[in-house]
Amino acid sequence: MSEDLMQSPLSKNRVFRFAPSPNGLLHLGHALSAILNHDLATACGGRFLLRIEDIDPARSRPEFETAIHRDLAWLGLDWEKPVRRQSEHLAFYAEALERLKAMGLLYPGFLSRGEVKARVQAHEAAGGVWPRDPDGAPLYPTEERALDRAQANAWIDAGRQHAWRLDMDKARALAPAVLDWSEAGEGPEGETGIVTARPERWGDVILSRPDAPASYHLAVVLDDAAQGITDVVRGQDLFHATAVHRLLQSLLGLPAPSYRHHGLVSGPDGRKLSKSNQDTGIAAYRDKGVSPTGIRALLAGYGFVFH
């Protein structure tokens, strides 16, 4: 990798990060993750970083980025400066994407969401079972893997919408037969310790599309490596995605951090919190007179233990 921040070995000092997207106000779940990362870093004499994941320009807004800084500071957290913003590193992501293309691992997918949905519905209406990823979304059809590249390039040159997808079969064949990660927390089913990665469950994931030059999967592994992150602490909703991250780390020769997935804060309906739930936002609690200590006590009431 050519980026100046890239570090081949993991840092000797442990490095943690909180990496929100500026597409809404932070809620209690974000507070939990930020506090855990901050406190774990403090407890071991490590470093705590803030990263703004604004790779999606259509949804990222400066007022939300300002609110992120305000809410975290109000919680009593401090972080190293300068803050890494994904929108300032697009060339870095593009370079990695080109490397994967040169390895023959990417192909352009032209099917729209509507076309995939219609195909899935027709298949299942006929009694078939369409494979789905760990989040329950249908896997993308694979026939475009063999699409004539001259034809594909002609469509791209003509402006046809497409996304660059990872050929999972080819990628998995290049990765080690045994791909795993070290889990210091636990997954949704209590998975902990050394966890076997099964990226094939996600099918041919998107790594780039016209409105977002790098997908979350690609950008996050590159950013973690560039910043020397040693410990990734995040919610259990991203537990299974770690398999894709371990695959990309292997393909690109990136170091593998230790992972710690924590439970999620649920709303009144039992579902994980969303940025659209304004009543569970950090700002809303602050406006009601709740103190930062009160936020910690509230989260402790959900059963979360801080360090």
C-alpha positions in Angstrom: 0.0 0.0 0.0 1.3 3.5 -0.8 -0.5 5.5 1.8 1.8 7.2 4.3 -0.2 6.0 7.3 0.0 2.3 6.3 1.6 0.1 8.9 2.6 -3.4 8.1 2.9 -4.9 11.6 0.4 -4.1 14.2 1.3 -1.4 16.6 3.1 -2.4 19.8 0.7 -0.2 21.8 -2.9 -1.3 21.5 -5.0 1.0 19.3 -8.8 1.2 19.5 -11.2 3.2 17.3 -14.8 4.4 17.1 -15.9 4.9 13.5 -19.4 6.3 13.1 -21.0 7.5 9.8 -22.2 11.1 9.8 -25.7 10.2 8.4 -27.7 10.8 11.6 -27.4 11.5 15.3 -25.6 9.1 17.6 -27.8 7.0 19.9 -27.3 4.9 23.0 -25.8 2.1 21.0 -23.1 4.4 19.7 -22.5 5.7 23.1 -21.9 2.1 24.3 -19.4 1.3 21.6 -17.6 4.6 21.9 -17.3 4.3 25.7 -16.1 0.7 25.6 -13.4 1.6 23.0 -12.3 4.6 25.0 -12.2 2.8 28.4 -10.5 -0.3 27.1 -7.8 1.9 25.5 -7.4 3.9 28.7 -7.2 0.7 30.9 -4.3 -0.7 28.9 -2.4 2.5 28.2 -3.4 2.3 24.6 -4.6 4.9 22.0 -8.2 5.8 21.2 -9.0 7.1 17.7 -12.1 8.6 16.1 -12.7 7.9 12.4 -15.5 9.5 10.3 -16.8 7.0 7.8 -18.2 9.4 5.3 -17.5 7.3 2.2 -21.2 7.7 1.1 -21.6 11.3 0.0 -25.3 11.0 -0.6 -26.0 10.3 3.1 -23.1 12.1 4.9 -23.8 15.6 6.2 -21.5 18.0 7.9 -24.0 18.9 10.6 -24.1 15.2 11.7 -20.3 15.1 11.8 -20.3 18.2 14.0 -22.9 16.6 16.3 -20.7 13.4 16.6 -17.8 15.5 18.0 -20.1 17.4 20.3 -21.8 14.2 21.7 -18.5 12.4 22.2 -16.9 15.3 24.0 -20.0 15.7 26.2 -19.7 12.0 27.2 -16.2 12.9 28.5 -14.3 11.1 25.7 -11.1 12.4 24.1 -9.4 11.2 21.0 -6.2 11.8 19.0 -6.1 14.5 16.4 -6.3 14.8 13.4 -9.4 12.7 12.8 -9.3 10.4 9.8 -12.2 11.1 7.3 -12.7 8.5 4.6 -13.7 11.1 2.0 -10.1 12.3 2.1 -8.6 8.9 1.2 -10.5 7.9 -2.0 -7.3 7.4 -4.0 -6.1 4.9 -1.3 -9.3 2.8 -1.7 -9.1 3.1 -5.5 -5.6 1.7 -5.5 -6.6 -1.4 -3.5 -9.6 -1.9 -5.8 -7.3 -1.9 -8.8 -5.0 -4.4 -7.1 -8.0 -6.8 -6.7 -9.0 -6.2 -10.3 -5.5 -7.0 -11.4 -5.7 -10.3 -9.4 -8.8 -11.2 -11.5 -11.0 -11.2 -8.4 -13.6 -8.5 -9.4 -16.3 -8.3 -12.0 -18.9 -5.7 -12.9 -22.4 -6.6 -11.8 -25.2 -4.9 -13.9 -28.3 -6.2 -12.3 -30.4 -3.7 -10.3 -31.9 -4.4 -6.9 -35.3 -4.6 -8.6 -34.1 -7.1 -11.2 -32.5 -9.3 -8.4 -35.7 -9.1 -6.3 -37.9 -10.1 -9.3 -35.7 -13.1 -10.0 -35.7 -14.2 -6.4 -39.5 -13.9 -6.1 -40.0 -15.9 -9.3 -37.6 -18.6 -8.2 -39.2 -18.9 -4.8 -42.7 -18.8 -6.2 -41.8 -21.8 -8.3 -40.9 -23.7 -5.1 -37.1 -23.0 -5.1 -35.0 -21.8 -2.2 -32.7 -18.8 -2.9 -29.6 -18.6 -0.8 -29.3 -15.7 1.6 -26.6 -14.0 3.5 -26.3 -13.9 7.4 -28.5 -10.8 7.4 -31.2 -12.5 5.4 -30.6 -10.7 2.1 -30.7 -12.8 -1.1 -27.3 -13.5 -2.6 -26.5 -11.9 -5.9 -26.7 -14.2 -9.0 -23.3 -15.4 -10.2 -23.7 -15.7 -14.0 -22.0 -12.4 -14.6 -18.7 -13.8 -13.3 -18.3 -15.3 -16.8 -19.5 -12.2 -18.7 -17.3 -11.3 -21.7 -15.1 -8.5 -20.5 -15.1 -6.7 -23.8 -18.9 -6.6 -23.6 -18.8 -5.6 -20.0 -16.4 -2.7 -20.8 -18.5 -1.6 -23.6 -21.6 -1.4 -21.3 -19.5 0.5 -18.7 -18.2 3.0 -21.4 -21.8 3.5 -22.5 -22.7 4.6 -18.9 -24.6 1.5 -17.8 -24.9 1.4 -14.0 -22.8 -1.3 -12.3 -21.1 -2.3 -9.1 -17.7 -4.0 -8.8 -18.3 -7.3 -7.0 -15.8 -9.8 -5.5 -15.9 -13.2 -7.2 -16.2 -15.1 -3.9 -15.1 -18.5 -5.4 -11.9 -17.1 -6.8 -11.2 -15.1 -3.7 -11.8 -18.0 -1.4 -9.4 -20.2 -3.5 -6.6 -17.6 -3.0 -7.1 -17.3 0.7 -5.7 -19.8 3.3 -7.8 -22.9 3.6 -8.3 -22.1 7.3 -9.4 -18.5 7.7 -10.3 -17.3 11.2 -10.1 -14.5 13.7 -9.5 -14.0 17.5 -12.8 -13.1 19.2 -12.4 -11.5 22.7 -16.2 -10.8 22.9 -18.9 -13.1 21.6 -21.1 -13.5 18.6 -24.9 -13.7 18.5 -24.8 -17.4 19.3 -22.1 -17.1 22.0 -19.2 -17.6 19.5 -15.9 -16.7 21.2 -12.1 -17.5 21.1 -10.9 -18.6 17.6 -13.8 -18.3 15.2 -13.8 -19.8 11.7 -14.5 -17.3 9.0 -17.0 -18.3 6.4 -17.0 -15.3 3.9 -18.7 -17.5 1.2 -22.0 -17.1 3.2 -22.1 -13.5 1.9 -21.8 -14.3 -1.8 -20.3 -11.9 -4.3 -20.2 -8.8 -2.1 -20.0 -5.3 -3.5 -16.6 -3.5 -3.1 -17.4 -0.4 -5.1 -20.3 1.3 -6.9 -20.7 4.6 -8.7 -22.2 6.5 -5.7 -19.7 5.1 -3.2 -16.1 4.5 -4.5 -15.4 1.9 -1.7 -17.9 -0.3 0.2 -17.9 -0.5 3.9 -16.1 -3.9 3.8 -13.2 -2.6 1.7 -12.8 0.8 3.4 -12.9 -0.5 6.9 -10.1 -3.1 6.5 -7.9 -0.5 4.7 -8.5 2.1 7.3 -7.9 -0.3 10.2 -4.6 -1.3 8.7 -3.6 2.3 7.8 -4.3 3.4 11.4 -2.6 0.4 13.0 -5.7 -0.7 14.8 -5.0 -3.6 17.0 -8.5 -4.1 18.6 -11.8 -3.7 16.8 -14.6 -3.3 19.3 -18.1 -3.1 17.8 -21.6 -4.4 17.9 -22.7 -8.0 17.3 -24.6 -6.9 14.2 -21.2 -6.8 12.5 -20.0 -10.1 13.8 -20.6 -12.2 10.7 -19.2 -9.4 8.5 -15.9 -10.0 10.1 -15.5 -13.1 7.8 -15.5 -10.8 4.7 -13.0 -8.5 6.4 -10.7 -11.4 7.2 -10.8 -12.5 3.6 -10.0 -9.0 2.3 -7.1 -8.7 4.8 -5.7 -12.0 3.6 -6.0 -11.0 -0.1 -4.4 -7.6 0.4 -1.7 -8.7 2.9 -3.1 -6.6 5.7 -2.7 -7.4 9.5 -5.6 -8.9 11.4 -6.7 -7.1 14.5 -8.3 -8.8 17.5 -12.0 -8.5 17.5 -14.4 -7.9 20.4 -18.1 -7.9 19.5 -20.5 -6.6 22.1 -24.3 -6.9 22.6 -26.7 -4.4 21.2 -28.8 -1.8 22.9 -32.5 -2.6 22.1 -35.3 -0.1 21.7 -38.8 -0.5 23.2 -39.8 -2.7 20.3 -36.9 -5.1 21.0 -35.0 -4.2 17.9 -31.5 -2.6 17.8 -31.5 1.1 17.9 -31.6 3.2 14.7 -30.5 6.7 14.0 -34.1 7.5 13.1 -35.1 6.8 16.8 -34.6 10.4 18.0 -35.9 9.6 21.5 -32.8 7.3 22.1 -30.3 9.8 20.8 -27.5 11.1 23.0 -28.6 14.7 22.3 -32.1 13.9 23.4 -30.9 12.5 26.8 -28.6 15.5 27.2 -31.6 17.9 26.5 -33.6 16.0 29.2 -30.9 16.8 31.8 -29.3 13.3 31.9 -25.6 13.6 32.7 -22.7 11.6 31.1 -22.6 9.5 34.3 -26.3 8.9 33.9 -25.7 7.6 30.4 -23.2 5.1 31.8 -25.6 4.1 34.5 -28.4 3.7 31.9 -26.2 1.4 29.8 -25.1 -0.5 32.9 -28.8 -1.1 33.5 -28.9 -3.0 30.2 -26.2 -5.3 31.6 -23.1 -3.8 30.0 -19.9 -3.6 32.0 -17.4 -0.9 31.5 -13.6 -1.1 32.2 
